[in-house]
């Protein structure tokens, strides 16, 4: 990149981070804890959000559903009675803080709770942008294979919570547990990792227990 | 984006397309047909490349392996005796034409054949950048679910050839064939779609037949 291009990119990041802090303060003051949900296409982000919500029926949840196009996931959540709004980025590969700031006008927040922001399905770009979150939750499917921490290190390095989804598929893809965990621990020594399966609810009790221990539900 | 930012982005795209044409001309003149292999993380891009190569033992193949970090896939290909070089983008979310132009110096092309360029695992950004290819081959795993054409339309719209991989996992993810095919055909009426499984070779005979019909192998 030329000097001018680098300067423009830096300006975009600085402005994004400033707005992310504003978004976080506003939601934090309203008693809302914000979870940025990241993962590759088809990793199981929406299914994981639904499973966590259904494990905590007494808690207030909100969802901002980010997609390039379509409202498939937002409709699914709304049909379950979950307060959800849809953002379509029309091509953009990640959510950013200005987009979240604008979208908050459409979300009626009347009591404390947890806001899941489901980012665009992309294991690369979303990890580079703050969007006002308290924590980043990374969703990685067993079907993607055990080498993902080595190939997409930033997302694993920055994750505060990791869910390995579709664990029932491990045996069909020769998933190597040792290789996967070793790859994550080289980047991120402490982040909790939970193995889950949204089809039968496996592992979501442990995720709920972790959220409770951290006073989030 | 501001006017200045839009101008910079447009300049980057124009310059990229100019270099992509140069790369394509150089390789075309050498009798090399270039396939840009795109798909999400863990879709099975490398396994599909290996299966196609092993189905065509008499043909010359070259591979440029694009990853953010690591050389796991390049080593796998080299161990099979396939002429492969590795590009690490160190964070960048897609390959671009200048990167390919530079990397060609490291690839010894001494006879006509097919060059696979495996793009970064990302179903969004690579679709926006020409890298000198003759065709784009999209790899989509059944484990990702059948709604991908609706959520990531650009990649499906631009694909010249689509492989639905890991078809043995369809039954475990309630894959909806009709929904998947309908979604693709709304974007792309004619692109051939092959259902494959790299573990047992299923479907790669049909891919090879298609390549032969098009005088590529």
Interface residues (C-beta under 8 A of the other chain):
Chain A: X4 X5 X8 X12 X40 X41 X42 X67 X68 X69 X70 X72 X91 X93 X120 X121 X122 X123 X124 X125 X128 X141 X143 X144 X145 X147 X148 X150 X151 X152 X153 X154 X166 X168 X169 X172 X173
Chain B: X4 X5 X8 X12 X40 X41 X42 X67 X68 X69 X70 X72 X91 X93 X120 X121 X122 X123 X124 X125 X128 X141 X143 X144 X145 X147 X148 X150 X151 X152 X153 X154 X166 X168 X169 X172 X173
